[in-house]
Amino acid sequence: MQEGLHLEELGEIPFDEKEILRYAMLPSFAPAPEELPLQECLKAVKGAAQCRAVWRRYPLKADGEGLDLGFARTDSKDLKRHLEGCGEILLFACTAGAETDRRIARAKLQSAAKGLLMHAIGAQQVEGGCDRLCEGLAEQFPDRQLTDRYSPGYGDLPLEMQRDVMKALDCGRTVGITLSESLLMTPSKSVTAIIGMKEKNI
């Protein structure tokens, strides 16, 4: 493994039914939540999502009007505002794994409702994995204040930065995430993001 890369086995994330229904973004004409096959879907996906992550620490420098992130340069004004006051960043990738994708695909063949719910379950699992990772990072750097995570594609930060992220974190080898020509990640329930770090005010 490349020097500076850190792997985290985050395991299975507890299901949060309220969050799952929020991620499902059900239309107004959808059945009531208690009439949906949510419990069946939860049973079908249990054990599938074993979240893993890889992260790396980089110095952050102002580069004229833009930013030198250590692994890439960007002129994103939104990211610059987000990282104001930070001297370092943490770059990470997190995935719920390939088995989650396989079970989502199987559910879609059974019904549209099951497919939708399984997508939402996968989203809740990987976002929960990101939350668990960020909590762990905050514990590892108690003298630093961490920003919220910020992903390529947010605001004016180009989605094309995903290519730089994949290379910097060696995502294919470390956590099994690959990137298509159209910048879609596989497994689909994967997240990459940047977290700023600044010294805590004491």
C-alpha positions as CSV (number, residue, x, y, z in Angstrom):
1,M,0.0,0.0,0.0
2,Q,1.2,3.5,-0.7
3,E,2.7,5.4,2.2
4,G,0.1,7.6,3.9
5,L,-2.9,5.6,2.9
6,H,-5.1,4.4,5.8
7,L,-7.7,1.6,5.5
8,E,-10.7,1.4,7.7
9,E,-13.0,-1.6,8.1
10,L,-16.3,0.1,9.2
11,G,-18.5,-3.0,9.1
12,E,-22.2,-3.1,9.0
13,I,-24.1,0.0,9.8
14,P,-27.3,-0.2,11.9
15,F,-30.5,0.4,9.8
16,D,-32.3,3.7,10.3
17,E,-35.7,3.3,8.8
18,K,-36.6,7.0,9.0
19,E,-33.4,7.9,7.1
20,I,-34.0,5.1,4.5
21,L,-37.5,6.5,3.8
22,R,-36.0,9.9,3.4
23,Y,-33.5,8.7,0.9
24,A,-36.2,6.9,-1.0
25,M,-37.9,10.3,-1.8
26,L,-41.2,8.5,-2.2
27,P,-43.7,10.3,-4.5
28,S,-46.9,11.7,-3.0
29,F,-49.0,8.8,-4.5
30,A,-46.8,6.1,-2.9
31,P,-48.4,3.8,-0.4
32,A,-48.1,4.6,3.3
33,P,-44.7,3.5,4.8
34,E,-46.2,0.6,6.7
35,E,-47.6,-0.8,3.4
36,L,-44.2,-0.8,1.7
37,P,-42.0,-4.0,1.6
38,L,-39.4,-2.3,3.8
39,Q,-39.0,-5.1,6.3
40,E,-38.6,-7.6,3.5
41,C,-35.9,-5.5,1.9
42,L,-34.1,-5.0,5.2
43,K,-34.1,-8.8,5.7
44,A,-32.8,-9.3,2.1
45,V,-29.9,-6.9,2.4
46,K,-28.8,-7.7,6.0
47,G,-25.2,-8.5,6.1
48,A,-24.5,-7.3,2.5
49,A,-23.1,-3.9,3.3
50,Q,-19.7,-4.2,4.9
51,C,-18.5,-0.6,4.7
52,R,-14.8,0.0,4.0
53,A,-12.9,3.3,3.6
54,V,-9.5,4.6,2.7
55,W,-8.2,8.0,3.6
56,R,-5.1,10.2,3.3
57,R,-3.9,13.5,4.9
58,Y,-2.7,16.3,2.7
59,P,-1.4,19.8,3.3
60,L,-3.6,22.6,2.0
61,K,-2.2,25.7,0.3
62,A,-3.6,28.8,-1.3
63,D,-2.6,28.8,-5.0
64,G,-3.4,32.2,-6.3
65,E,-7.2,32.4,-6.6
66,G,-7.4,28.6,-6.2
67,L,-6.3,25.8,-3.9
68,D,-3.5,23.3,-4.0
69,L,-5.1,20.2,-2.3
70,G,-2.0,18.1,-2.3
71,F,-3.4,15.6,-4.7
72,A,-5.0,18.1,-7.2
73,R,-5.5,21.8,-7.8
74,T,-8.9,23.5,-8.1
75,D,-10.3,27.0,-8.7
76,S,-13.5,26.1,-6.9
77,K,-14.7,29.1,-5.0
78,D,-17.3,27.1,-3.1
79,L,-14.6,24.7,-1.8
80,K,-12.3,27.6,-1.0
81,R,-15.0,29.1,1.2
82,H,-15.7,25.7,2.8
83,L,-12.0,25.2,3.7
84,E,-11.4,28.7,4.9
85,G,-9.0,28.7,7.8
86,C,-7.9,25.1,7.2
87,G,-4.2,24.2,6.8
88,E,-4.8,20.5,6.0
89,I,-7.4,18.2,4.4
90,L,-8.4,14.6,4.8
91,L,-9.4,12.9,1.5
92,F,-11.4,9.8,1.7
93,A,-13.4,7.2,-0.2
94,C,-16.1,5.0,1.4
95,T,-18.1,2.1,-0.1
96,A,-20.9,-0.2,1.0
97,G,-19.4,-2.8,-1.3
98,A,-20.2,-4.9,-4.4
99,E,-22.6,-7.3,-2.7
100,T,-25.0,-4.4,-1.9
101,D,-25.1,-3.6,-5.6
102,R,-25.9,-7.2,-6.4
103,R,-28.8,-7.4,-4.0
104,I,-30.2,-4.0,-5.3
105,A,-30.1,-5.4,-8.9
106,R,-31.9,-8.6,-7.7
107,A,-34.6,-6.5,-5.9
108,K,-35.2,-4.4,-9.0
109,L,-36.1,-7.5,-11.0
110,Q,-38.7,-8.3,-8.4
111,S,-40.5,-5.0,-8.2
112,A,-39.9,-1.2,-8.7
113,A,-40.8,-0.6,-5.0
114,K,-38.3,-3.1,-3.8
115,G,-35.6,-1.6,-6.1
116,L,-36.3,1.9,-4.8
117,L,-36.2,0.8,-1.2
118,M,-33.0,-1.2,-1.7
119,H,-31.3,1.8,-3.3
120,A,-32.3,3.9,-0.3
121,I,-31.0,1.3,2.1
122,G,-27.7,1.2,0.3
123,A,-27.5,5.0,0.5
124,Q,-28.3,5.0,4.2
125,Q,-25.6,2.4,4.7
126,V,-22.8,4.2,2.9
127,E,-23.7,7.6,4.4
128,G,-23.7,5.9,7.8
129,G,-20.3,4.5,7.0
130,C,-19.1,8.0,6.2
131,D,-20.5,9.2,9.5
132,R,-18.7,6.4,11.4
133,L,-15.5,7.2,9.6
134,C,-15.7,10.9,10.3
135,E,-16.4,10.2,14.0
136,G,-13.3,8.1,14.1
137,L,-11.2,10.7,12.4
138,A,-12.4,13.4,14.9
139,E,-11.1,11.1,17.6
140,Q,-7.8,10.6,15.9
141,F,-7.2,14.3,15.6
142,P,-8.6,15.7,18.9
143,D,-6.6,18.9,18.5
144,R,-8.2,19.7,15.1
145,Q,-11.6,21.0,14.2
146,L,-13.0,19.1,11.2
147,T,-15.3,20.6,8.6
148,D,-18.3,18.8,7.1
149,R,-17.4,16.6,4.1
150,Y,-17.4,18.1,0.6
151,S,-17.6,15.9,-2.5
152,P,-16.6,16.4,-6.1
153,G,-19.8,17.6,-7.9
154,Y,-20.9,19.8,-5.0
155,G,-21.3,23.5,-5.9
156,D,-18.7,24.5,-8.4
157,L,-16.2,21.7,-7.6
158,P,-16.0,19.7,-10.8
159,L,-17.1,16.0,-10.8
160,E,-14.1,15.4,-12.9
161,M,-12.0,15.6,-9.8
162,Q,-13.1,12.0,-9.1
163,R,-10.3,10.9,-11.4
164,D,-7.7,12.6,-9.2
165,V,-9.3,11.1,-6.0
166,M,-9.3,7.6,-7.5
167,K,-5.6,7.9,-8.3
168,A,-4.6,9.5,-5.0
169,L,-6.3,6.9,-2.9
170,D,-5.6,3.9,-5.2
171,C,-9.3,3.2,-4.8
172,G,-9.5,0.2,-7.1
173,R,-6.9,-1.7,-5.1
174,T,-7.6,-0.4,-1.6
175,V,-11.4,-0.5,-1.4
176,G,-12.5,-1.9,-4.8
177,I,-14.0,1.3,-6.2
178,T,-13.6,2.0,-9.9
179,L,-14.7,4.9,-12.1
180,S,-16.4,4.8,-15.5
181,E,-15.7,7.1,-18.4
182,S,-18.9,8.9,-17.4
183,L,-17.6,9.4,-13.8
184,L,-19.9,6.9,-12.2
185,M,-18.5,4.9,-9.3
186,T,-18.8,1.1,-9.0
187,P,-20.0,0.0,-6.5
188,S,-22.7,2.6,-6.9
189,K,-23.1,3.0,-3.1
190,S,-19.7,4.8,-2.7
191,V,-18.8,8.3,-1.6
192,T,-15.6,10.3,-2.0
193,A,-15.1,13.6,-0.1
194,I,-12.7,16.2,1.3
195,I,-12.7,17.2,5.0
196,G,-10.9,20.4,6.1
197,M,-8.8,20.5,9.3
198,K,-8.0,23.6,11.3
199,E,-6.6,24.2,14.7
200,K,-9.1,24.3,17.5
201,N,-9.6,27.6,19.2
202,I,-8.7,27.1,22.8
